[in-house]
Amino acid sequence: MATIEEYTGGTIKKGIQRALMYFDTISSPEPDDEESRHIRQKIDAFEPLIITIEQAMEYIREAEAIALGERVCRSLHTGSVCSESVFLDGLAVEMVRAGKARSAGVDEARKSLETCSVRPLIISKVSGKHQEICPSVPSECVYWRAENKGIRCLKRKA
């Protein structure tokens, strides 16, 4: 499972970069392949959910802290659009403390997500709790790339 420390320390990028490089080198993952199993385990730990803006706003309104900061995947794709993720609760507090995000209110978080309204929103677990809402860019996103390679990991929130 990804932890807040992996986000604030930047090591989360290395894992994502490794997975993206793996996806670039295979046509489809072999189920018994050690690398494929490892990546699947890591992705599954995030329990990524595709959510609507209304569902995102429920998480945001219930959060004890909110912050806006660069999408993790954007740091690997610097020319990308829609660069801000919404961080919640403990992840928000620690990302601000690490200088990787800025505190925000409910309205500012909504406006940030609405700026990228054509992008699918994904919420991911960090340290065991859904704390990152990302306006994903499917061509760059590790989850969408996994899906394209046959690793089913994205579910829709009911």
FIKOLBA-598369 format. One record per residue: residue in three letters; x, y, z of N, C-alpha, C in turn; residue number from 1. Coordinates in Angstrom, 2 decimals, padded with zeros to 5 digits. Example, Ala and Ser with C-alpha at 12.3 -4.5 7.8 and 13.67 -1.06 7.14 Angstrom:
REC  code      n_u      n_v      n_w     ca_u     ca_v     ca_w      c_u      c_v      c_w  pos
REC   ALA   013.19  -005.69   007.80   012.30  -004.50   007.80   013.20  -003.30   007.80    1
REC   SER   012.85  -002.25   007.08   013.67  -001.06   007.14   012.90   000.03   007.87    2
END
This chain:
REC  code      n_u      n_v      n_w     ca_u     ca_v     ca_w      c_u      c_v      c_w  pos
REC   MET   000.84  -001.18   000.00   000.00   000.00   000.00   000.88   001.24   000.00    1
REC   ALA   000.49   002.21  -000.79   001.22   003.47  -000.80   000.96   004.21   000.49    2
REC   THR   001.98   004.90   000.95   001.86   005.64   002.20   002.03   007.14   001.96    3
REC   ILE   001.62   007.89   002.94   001.80   009.34   002.88   003.29   009.65   002.73    4
REC   GLU   004.14   008.90   003.41   005.58   009.14   003.35   006.11   008.94   001.93    5
REC   GLU   005.56   007.98   001.19   006.00   007.77  -000.20   005.61   008.97  -001.07    6
REC   TYR   004.49   009.59  -000.76   004.08   010.78  -001.50   004.96   011.97  -001.14    7
REC   THR   005.13   012.21   000.14   005.90   013.39   000.55   007.38   013.24   000.22    8
REC   GLY   007.89   012.03   000.25   009.29   011.79  -000.08   009.56   011.63  -001.56    9
REC   GLY   008.51   011.48  -002.35   008.68   011.37  -003.79   008.93   009.97  -004.32   10
REC   THR   009.01   008.98  -003.44   009.30   007.63  -003.94   008.12   007.02  -004.70   11
REC   ILE   006.94   007.57  -004.53   005.78   007.08  -005.27   006.01   007.21  -006.78   12
REC   LYS   006.71   008.26  -007.18   006.99   008.48  -008.61   007.82   007.35  -009.19   13
REC   LYS   008.76   006.83  -008.43   009.61   005.75  -008.92   008.80   004.50  -009.23   14
REC   GLY   007.86   004.18  -008.36   007.02   003.01  -008.59   006.13   003.18  -009.81   15
REC   ILE   005.57   004.37  -009.97   004.73   004.64  -011.13   005.55   004.60  -012.40   16
REC   GLN   006.72   005.20  -012.36   007.60   005.21  -013.53   007.99   003.78  -013.92   17
REC   ARG   008.28   002.95  -012.95   008.63   001.55  -013.20   007.47   000.82  -013.88   18
REC   ALA   006.26   001.03  -013.38   005.08   000.38  -013.98   004.85   000.88  -015.40   19
REC   LEU   004.97   002.17  -015.62   004.76   002.71  -016.96   005.79   002.17  -017.94   20
REC   MET   007.04   002.06  -017.52   008.08   001.48  -018.39   007.76   000.02  -018.71   21
REC   TYR   007.28  -000.71  -017.72   006.89  -002.10  -017.94   005.78  -002.18  -018.97   22
REC   PHE   004.76  -001.33  -018.83   003.65  -001.35  -019.79   004.12  -001.00  -021.20   23
REC   ASP   005.14  -000.15  -021.29   005.68   000.22  -022.61   006.41  -000.94  -023.28   24
REC   THR   006.85  -001.93  -022.51   007.66  -003.01  -023.08   006.90  -004.29  -023.35   25
REC   ILE   005.63  -004.36  -022.96   004.87  -005.59  -023.15   003.63  -005.33  -024.02   26
REC   SER   003.18  -006.39  -024.70   001.91  -006.25  -025.42   000.76  -006.59  -024.49   27
REC   SER   000.94  -007.62  -023.67  -000.02  -007.94  -022.61   000.74  -008.66  -021.51   28
REC   PRO   000.36  -008.41  -020.26   001.10  -009.01  -019.15   000.84  -010.51  -019.03   29
REC   GLU   001.87  -011.24  -018.67   001.73  -012.66  -018.39   001.31  -012.80  -016.93   30
REC   PRO   000.21  -013.51  -016.66  -000.28  -013.61  -015.27   000.74  -014.18  -014.30   31
REC   ASP   001.61  -015.05  -014.76   002.60  -015.67  -013.88   003.90  -014.89  -013.80   32
REC   ASP   004.02  -013.84  -014.58   005.22  -013.02  -014.59   005.35  -012.29  -013.25   33
REC   GLU   006.53  -012.37  -012.65   006.76  -011.76  -011.33   006.51  -010.26  -011.34   34
REC   GLU   007.00  -009.57  -012.38   006.82  -008.11  -012.47   005.34  -007.76  -012.59   35
REC   SER   004.61  -008.52  -013.39   003.18  -008.29  -013.57   002.43  -008.46  -012.25   36
REC   ARG   002.75  -009.52  -011.51   002.11  -009.76  -010.21   002.42  -008.63  -009.24   37
REC   HIS   003.68  -008.19  -009.23   004.11  -007.11  -008.33   003.34  -005.82  -008.63   38
REC   ILE   003.27  -005.46  -009.90   002.57  -004.23  -010.29   001.09  -004.33  -009.96   39
REC   ARG   000.50  -005.48  -010.22  -000.92  -005.69  -009.92  -001.18  -005.50  -008.42   40
REC   GLN  -000.31  -006.08  -007.59  -000.45  -005.93  -006.13  -000.40  -004.46  -005.72   41
REC   LYS   000.58  -003.75  -006.26   000.75  -002.33  -005.92  -000.47  -001.52  -006.34   42
REC   ILE  -000.93  -001.74  -007.56  -002.09  -001.00  -008.05  -003.33  -001.33  -007.23   43
REC   ASP  -003.54  -002.61  -006.96  -004.73  -003.02  -006.20  -004.77  -002.38  -004.81   44
REC   ALA  -003.60  -002.13  -004.22  -003.55  -001.54  -002.88  -004.13  -000.11  -002.86   45
REC   PHE  -004.09   000.57  -004.00  -004.64   001.92  -004.09  -006.17   001.90  -004.15   46
REC   GLU  -006.74   000.75  -004.47  -008.20   000.61  -004.64  -008.78   001.79  -005.42   47
REC   PRO  -008.26   002.03  -006.63  -008.72   003.19  -007.40  -010.17   003.07  -007.83   48
REC   LEU  -010.89   004.17  -007.68  -012.29   004.24  -008.06  -012.50   005.40  -009.03   49
REC   ILE  -013.27   005.16  -010.07  -013.69   006.24  -010.95  -014.91   006.87  -010.27   50
REC   ILE  -014.85   008.19  -010.10  -015.94   008.87  -009.40  -016.44   010.05  -010.22   51
REC   THR  -017.63   010.48  -009.89  -018.20   011.68  -010.52  -017.77   012.90  -009.71   52
REC   ILE  -018.00   014.07  -010.27  -017.69   015.30  -009.54  -018.52   015.38  -008.26   53
REC   GLU  -019.76   014.91  -008.31  -020.61   014.94  -007.12  -020.04   014.03  -006.03   54
REC   GLN  -019.57   012.85  -006.42  -018.96   011.94  -005.45  -017.66   012.53  -004.90   55
REC   ALA  -016.88   013.17  -005.77  -015.65   013.83  -005.32  -015.97   014.89  -004.28   56
REC   MET  -017.03   015.64  -004.53  -017.41   016.71  -003.60  -017.84   016.15  -002.25   57
REC   GLU  -018.43   014.97  -002.22  -018.77   014.34  -000.94  -017.50   014.08  -000.13   58
REC   TYR  -016.50   013.52  -000.77  -015.22   013.28  -000.08  -014.61   014.59   000.40   59
REC   ILE  -014.64   015.60  -000.46  -014.04   016.89  -000.13  -014.76   017.55   001.04   60
REC   ARG  -016.08   017.56   001.01  -016.84   018.18   002.11  -016.63   017.46   003.44   61
REC   GLU  -016.39   016.16   003.40  -016.19   015.38   004.63  -014.75   015.42   005.14   62
REC   ALA  -013.83   015.95   004.35  -012.42   015.95   004.71  -012.12   016.94   005.84   63
REC   GLU  -011.18   016.56   006.67  -010.71   017.46   007.73  -009.71   018.48   007.22   64
REC   ALA  -009.03   018.15   006.12  -008.07   019.06   005.49  -008.12   018.81   003.99   65
REC   ILE  -007.88   019.88   003.22  -007.89   019.82   001.76  -006.66   020.56   001.26   66
REC   ALA  -006.02   020.00   000.24  -004.88   020.66  -000.38  -004.90   020.39  -001.88   67
REC   LEU  -004.29   021.29  -002.63  -004.14   021.12  -004.07  -002.66   021.05  -004.38   68
REC   GLY  -002.30   020.10  -005.25  -000.91   019.95  -005.63  -000.79   019.21  -006.94   69
REC   GLU   000.39   019.23  -007.49   000.64   018.60  -008.78   000.29   017.10  -008.76   70
REC   ARG  -000.37   016.65  -009.82  -000.64   015.21  -009.97   000.70   014.48  -009.98   71
REC   VAL   000.75   013.35  -009.34   001.99   012.57  -009.29   002.44   012.21  -010.70   72
REC   CYS   001.52   011.76  -011.54   001.88   011.37  -012.91   002.35   012.56  -013.75   73
REC   ARG   001.90   013.76  -013.41   002.32   014.93  -014.19   003.81   015.17  -014.06   74
REC   SER   004.37   014.85  -012.93   005.81   015.04  -012.76   006.60   014.14  -013.71   75
REC   LEU   005.97   013.08  -014.21   006.61   012.19  -015.18   006.28   012.59  -016.62   76
REC   HIS   005.29   013.46  -016.78   004.83   013.92  -018.10   004.66   015.44  -018.01   77
REC   THR   005.76   016.16  -018.02   005.73   017.58  -017.71   004.92   018.43  -018.68   78
REC   GLY   004.66   017.96  -019.89   003.86   018.73  -020.83   002.37   018.51  -020.67   79
REC   SER   002.00   017.75  -019.69   000.60   017.37  -019.49  -000.28   018.54  -019.07   80
REC   VAL  -001.55   018.38  -019.34  -002.54   019.37  -018.94  -003.20   018.92  -017.63   81
REC   CYS  -004.04   019.76  -017.07  -004.80   019.43  -015.85  -003.89   018.88  -014.76   82
REC   SER  -003.10   019.73  -014.21  -002.02   019.24  -013.36  -002.35   019.06  -011.89   83
REC   GLU  -003.47   019.55  -011.38  -003.69   019.49  -009.94  -004.54   018.31  -009.48   84
REC   SER  -004.06   017.69  -008.42  -004.86   016.70  -007.70  -005.38   017.36  -006.43   85
REC   VAL  -006.43   016.78  -005.88  -006.95   017.22  -004.59  -006.52   016.18  -003.57   86
REC   PHE  -005.82   016.63  -002.56  -005.37   015.75  -001.47  -006.26   016.01  -000.27   87
REC   LEU  -006.58   014.96   000.45  -007.49   015.06   001.57  -006.85   014.60   002.88   88
REC   ASP  -007.38   015.09   003.97  -007.06   014.64   005.32  -005.56   014.62   005.59   89
REC   GLY  -005.03   013.53   006.12  -003.62   013.46   006.50  -002.67   013.67   005.33   90
REC   LEU  -003.05   013.16   004.16  -002.21   013.37   002.98  -002.14   014.86   002.65   91
REC   ALA  -003.25   015.57   002.75  -003.27   017.01   002.49  -002.33   017.74   003.46   92
REC   VAL  -002.44   017.43   004.72  -001.62   018.10   005.74  -000.13   017.87   005.47   93
REC   GLU   000.22   016.63   005.19   001.64   016.30   005.00   002.19   016.82   003.67   94
REC   MET   001.37   016.86   002.62   001.83   017.40   001.33   002.07   018.90   001.45   95
REC   VAL   001.23   019.59   002.21   001.46   021.02   002.46   002.74   021.20   003.27   96
REC   ARG   002.89   020.41   004.33   004.09   020.49   005.18   005.36   020.23   004.38   97
REC   ALA   005.29   019.33   003.38   006.46   019.00   002.55   006.67   020.01   001.42   98
REC   GLY   005.77   020.99   001.30   005.89   022.00   000.24   005.47   021.49  -001.13   99
REC   LYS   004.69   020.41  -001.16   004.27   019.82  -002.43   002.81   020.12  -002.76  100
REC   ALA   002.16   020.89  -001.91   000.76   021.26  -002.13   000.48   022.52  -001.31  101
REC   ARG  -000.67   023.11  -001.59  -001.10   024.28  -000.83  -002.48   024.00  -000.27  102
REC   SER  -002.75   024.53   000.90  -004.06   024.35   001.52  -005.14   024.99   000.65  103
REC   ALA  -006.32   024.38   000.68  -007.42   024.88  -000.12  -008.73   024.66   000.62  104
REC   GLY  -009.74   025.36   000.18  -011.08   025.17   000.71  -011.92   024.35  -000.25  105
REC   VAL  -013.13   024.08   000.16  -014.05   023.26  -000.64  -014.27   023.88  -002.02  106
REC   ASP  -014.55   025.18  -002.07  -014.84   025.84  -003.35  -013.64   025.81  -004.30  107
REC   GLU  -012.46   026.05  -003.76  -011.25   026.03  -004.59  -010.99   024.63  -005.13  108
REC   ALA  -011.24   023.61  -004.31  -011.05   022.23  -004.77  -012.02   021.90  -005.90  109
REC   ARG  -013.27   022.32  -005.74  -014.27   022.09  -006.79  -013.85   022.77  -008.09  110
REC   LYS  -013.43   024.03  -007.99  -013.02   024.78  -009.19  -011.85   024.10  -009.87  111
REC   SER  -010.92   023.59  -009.10  -009.77   022.91  -009.68  -010.21   021.67  -010.46  112
REC   LEU  -011.10   020.89  -009.88  -011.59   019.69  -010.56  -012.44   020.04  -011.78  113
REC   GLU  -013.24   021.09  -011.67  -014.07   021.49  -012.80  -013.25   022.02  -013.96  114
REC   THR  -012.07   022.56  -013.68  -011.17   023.03  -014.74  -010.81   021.88  -015.68  115
REC   CYS  -010.79   020.69  -015.15  -010.43   019.50  -015.94  -011.63   018.58  -016.10  116
REC   SER  -012.80   019.15  -016.29  -014.03   018.36  -016.28  -014.11   017.29  -017.36  117
REC   VAL  -013.30   017.40  -018.40  -013.32   016.37  -019.43  -012.49   015.15  -019.03  118
REC   ARG  -011.75   015.24  -017.96  -010.90   014.15  -017.50  -011.65   013.29  -016.48  119
REC   PRO  -011.50   011.95  -016.58  -012.13   011.08  -015.57  -011.48   011.29  -014.21  120
REC   LEU  -012.30   011.42  -013.18  -011.78   011.58  -011.82  -011.55   010.20  -011.21  121
REC   ILE  -010.40   010.06  -010.59  -010.07   008.81  -009.89  -009.67   009.16  -008.47  122
REC   ILE  -010.24   008.43  -007.52  -009.83   008.59  -006.12  -009.04   007.34  -005.73  123
REC   SER  -007.92   007.55  -005.04  -007.02   006.45  -004.67  -006.78   006.44  -003.17  124
REC   LYS  -006.54   005.24  -002.66  -006.20   005.09  -001.25  -004.71   005.34  -001.03  125
REC   VAL  -004.44   006.09   000.01  -003.08   006.34   000.46  -003.10   006.12   001.97  126
REC   SER  -002.21   005.30   002.47  -002.19   004.96   003.89  -003.55   004.44   004.37  127
REC   GLY  -004.18   003.63   003.51  -005.41   002.93   003.89  -006.70   003.71   003.80  128
REC   LYS  -006.65   004.94   003.25  -007.85   005.77   003.18  -007.86   006.50   001.84  129
REC   HIS  -009.03   006.63   001.22  -009.12   007.38  -000.03  -008.79   008.85   000.27  130
REC   GLN  -007.60   009.29  -000.25  -007.12   010.64   000.08  -006.60   011.43  -001.11  131
REC   GLU  -006.63   010.85  -002.31  -006.15   011.58  -003.49  -007.20   011.51  -004.58  132
REC   ILE  -007.65   012.68  -005.05  -008.58   012.75  -006.17  -007.81   013.36  -007.34  133
REC   CYS  -007.76   012.61  -008.41  -006.96   013.02  -009.56  -007.81   013.14  -010.81  134
REC   PRO  -007.73   014.28  -011.52  -008.34   014.38  -012.84  -007.38   013.68  -013.82  135
REC   SER  -007.61   012.41  -014.05  -006.65   011.57  -014.76  -006.54   011.91  -016.24  136
REC   VAL  -005.37   011.64  -016.77  -005.09   011.75  -018.20  -004.82   010.31  -018.64  137
REC   PRO  -005.80   009.66  -019.28  -005.68   008.22  -019.58  -004.38   007.80  -020.27  138
REC   SER  -003.84   008.61  -021.15  -002.61   008.21  -021.84  -001.40   008.22  -020.92  139
REC   GLU  -001.50   008.89  -019.77  -000.38   009.02  -018.84  -000.59   008.27  -017.53  140
REC   CYS  -001.83   007.96  -017.23  -002.20   007.41  -015.93  -001.85   005.93  -015.82  141
REC   VAL  -001.21   005.55  -014.74  -000.81   004.17  -014.54  -002.02   003.24  -014.48  142
REC   TYR  -003.12   003.70  -013.92  -004.33   002.87  -013.84  -004.91   002.61  -015.23  143
REC   TRP  -005.05   003.67  -016.03  -005.61   003.51  -017.38  -004.67   002.69  -018.25  144
REC   ARG  -003.37   002.89  -018.08  -002.41   002.10  -018.86  -002.50   000.63  -018.47  145
REC   ALA  -002.69   000.34  -017.18  -002.88  -001.05  -016.73  -004.13  -001.63  -017.37  146
REC   GLU  -005.21  -000.87  -017.35  -006.46  -001.32  -017.96  -006.25  -001.64  -019.44  147
REC   ASN  -005.53  -000.78  -020.15  -005.26  -001.01  -021.57  -004.43  -002.26  -021.82  148
REC   LYS  -003.69  -002.69  -020.83  -002.88  -003.91  -020.95  -003.61  -005.12  -020.41  149
REC   GLY  -004.86  -004.95  -020.01  -005.66  -006.09  -019.55  -005.66  -006.31  -018.05  150
REC   ILE  -005.04  -005.42  -017.30  -005.04  -005.52  -015.84  -006.22  -004.69  -015.34  151
REC   ARG  -007.31  -005.33  -015.03  -008.52  -004.64  -014.61  -008.34  -004.15  -013.17  152
REC   CYS  -008.34  -002.84  -013.00  -008.11  -002.29  -011.66  -009.06  -001.15  -011.32  153
REC   LEU  -009.68  -000.54  -012.31  -010.57   000.59  -012.07  -012.00   000.12  -011.89  154
REC   LYS  -012.58   000.54  -010.79  -013.97   000.24  -010.52  -014.71   001.58  -010.41  155
REC   ARG  -016.00   001.53  -010.58  -016.82   002.74  -010.42  -017.43   002.73  -009.04  156
REC   LYS  -017.43   003.89  -008.40  -018.08   004.00  -007.09  -019.58   003.95  -007.30  157
REC   ALA  -020.23   003.10  -006.54  -021.69   002.95  -006.68  -022.43   004.17  -006.21  158
END
